[in-house]
Amino acid sequence: MPSHNESHDEKKSELQRAGLKVTGPRVRLLQYLEEAARDNRHLSADDIYLALQQAGEDIGLATVYRVLTQFEAAGLVMRHNFEGGHAVFELSTDDHHDHMVCIETGAVIEFHDSAIEKRQHEIAAEHGYELVDHSLVLHVRPLGKKKPKA
């Protein structure tokens, strides 16, 4: 595990490569997003703000929103609007994955399926197109749960 200084230096380099000035709030938000990524968590700006407040960080909600917008513009994070316009964020990676969202709990589950990926390319080609990007979100509920009657 890298020391705190090595980790801080890595964050500084990552921000600089993205063309962003290294500031305390940017470094701390990047660290927190990396911690969340290890647990496959997708966080809203409010989630991040509350977690930073609980950790004793003096970073305002407006700063969290501003930094996330800057990170998104720089390609460091991806914004997803899974349910009801509620935006959540995750670090950008080179590893493509899709998502399932539980309609009962809001849990976000990442998955990769090579058969689905292959079929999407085939479908695009069948229609005379080349697939350049996509986003797949499956809305799911736990097995055995019945849809409520209206």
DAHUJO-V696550 format. One record per backbone hydrogen bond with DSSP energy under -0.5 kcal/mol. CO is the residue of the C=O (numbers start at 1). NH is the residue of the N-H. Records with the same first field share a line. If there is no record, write none. Layout:
# DAHUJO-V696550
CO->NH ; NH
This chain:
# DAHUJO-V696550
3->7
4->8
5->9
6->10
7->11
8->12
9->13
10->14
11->15
12->16
13->17
14->18
15->20
16->19
21->23
23->27
24->28
25->29
26->30
27->31
28->32
29->33
30->34
31->35
32->36
33->37
34->38
35->39
36->39 ; 41
37->40
41->43
43->89
44->48
45->49
46->50
47->51
48->52
49->53
50->54
51->55
52->57
53->56
57->59
60->64
61->65
62->66
63->67
64->68
65->69
66->70
67->71
68->72
69->73
70->74
71->76 ; 77
72->75
76->92
78->90
80->82 ; 88
83->86
85->87
86->82 ; 83
88->80
89->43
90->78
94->96
98->111
99->138
100->109
101->140
102->106
107->102 ; 109
109->100
111->98
113->117
114->118
115->119
116->120
117->121
118->122
119->123
120->124
121->125
122->126
123->127
124->127 ; 129
125->128
135->137
136->99
137->139
138->101 ; 140
140->103
142->145
